[in-house]
Amino acid sequence: METIKISEQEIINALCVYTADKRQVTPQEVDVELMYDDEYGFSAEVEVDGRTQVLIKINYIEAIRLWLDSEYNIDPFAARIELKLDDEEGIIAIAKV
């Protein structure tokens, strides 16, 4: 089983592509801020054309699956994805394929 560490920047990129696809804009038009709260867990605030939306953990997973498919050419549904809060690297994902 191979382990892939997905950096915070890659997660931001994945959420930009994911949101751009949903809103039918370019990824450059999407601003993303990743967040973690002890009570609510992982979330992200995305902004497109002045409108803000909060994404939750399941949206992270969906975006990362799309990213694994497009950037790593990995079957996205064969991966087990775990989000982690790292003291030095920020929010990262571990994908086991």
C-alpha positions as CSV (number, residue, x, y, z in Angstrom):
1,M,0.0,0.0,0.0
2,E,1.5,3.3,-1.1
3,T,1.2,6.4,1.1
4,I,1.0,9.9,-0.5
5,K,1.2,13.1,1.6
6,I,-0.8,15.9,0.1
7,S,0.5,19.3,1.3
8,E,-1.6,22.2,2.5
9,Q,-1.0,24.0,-0.8
10,E,-2.1,21.0,-2.8
11,I,-5.3,20.9,-0.7
12,I,-5.9,24.6,-1.4
13,N,-5.3,23.9,-5.1
14,A,-7.7,21.0,-5.0
15,L,-10.4,23.0,-3.4
16,C,-9.9,25.8,-5.9
17,V,-10.4,23.4,-8.8
18,Y,-13.3,21.7,-7.1
19,T,-15.1,25.0,-6.4
20,A,-14.3,26.4,-9.8
21,D,-15.9,23.3,-11.4
22,K,-19.0,23.7,-9.3
23,R,-19.4,27.4,-9.9
24,Q,-18.2,27.3,-13.5
25,V,-15.4,29.8,-13.1
26,T,-11.6,29.5,-13.4
27,P,-9.6,28.2,-10.4
28,Q,-7.8,31.6,-10.3
29,E,-11.1,33.3,-9.4
30,V,-11.5,31.2,-6.2
31,D,-10.0,32.2,-2.8
32,V,-9.6,29.5,-0.2
33,E,-8.9,29.7,3.5
34,L,-8.5,26.4,5.3
35,M,-9.7,26.2,8.9
36,Y,-9.7,23.7,11.8
37,D,-11.7,23.9,14.9
38,D,-11.6,21.5,17.8
39,E,-15.4,21.3,18.0
40,Y,-16.3,21.3,14.3
41,G,-13.2,19.8,12.7
42,F,-11.9,20.7,9.2
43,S,-13.6,23.3,7.1
44,A,-12.7,25.8,4.4
45,E,-14.1,29.2,3.5
46,V,-14.2,29.8,-0.3
47,E,-14.9,33.0,-2.0
48,V,-16.0,33.5,-5.6
49,D,-17.2,36.8,-7.0
50,G,-17.6,38.3,-3.5
51,R,-19.8,35.4,-2.3
52,T,-18.5,33.2,0.5
53,Q,-19.3,29.5,1.1
54,V,-18.1,27.2,3.9
55,L,-17.0,23.7,2.8
56,I,-16.8,20.9,5.3
57,K,-14.7,17.7,5.6
58,I,-16.6,15.7,3.0
59,N,-16.0,18.5,0.5
60,Y,-12.2,18.3,1.3
61,I,-12.3,14.5,0.6
62,E,-14.3,15.0,-2.6
63,A,-11.8,17.7,-3.8
64,I,-8.8,15.6,-2.9
65,R,-10.2,12.6,-4.8
66,L,-10.6,14.7,-7.9
67,W,-7.0,16.0,-7.3
68,L,-5.6,12.4,-7.0
69,D,-7.3,11.5,-10.3
70,S,-6.2,14.6,-12.3
71,E,-2.7,15.2,-10.8
72,Y,-1.5,11.8,-9.7
73,N,-3.4,9.6,-12.1
74,I,-4.6,7.4,-9.2
75,D,-8.0,5.8,-9.0
76,P,-9.6,8.2,-6.5
77,F,-12.0,5.7,-5.1
78,A,-9.2,3.2,-4.3
79,A,-7.6,5.7,-1.9
80,R,-8.2,6.0,1.8
81,I,-7.9,9.7,2.7
82,E,-7.2,11.1,6.2
83,L,-7.0,14.8,7.0
84,K,-4.5,15.8,9.7
85,L,-3.5,19.0,11.5
86,D,0.3,19.1,11.6
87,D,2.1,21.7,13.9
88,E,4.6,22.5,11.2
89,E,2.9,21.8,7.9
90,G,-0.6,22.9,8.7
91,I,-3.5,21.0,7.3
92,I,-2.4,18.0,5.2
93,A,-3.9,14.8,3.8
94,I,-2.6,11.3,3.8
95,A,-3.8,9.1,1.0
96,K,-3.2,5.4,1.1
97,V,-3.6,3.6,-2.2
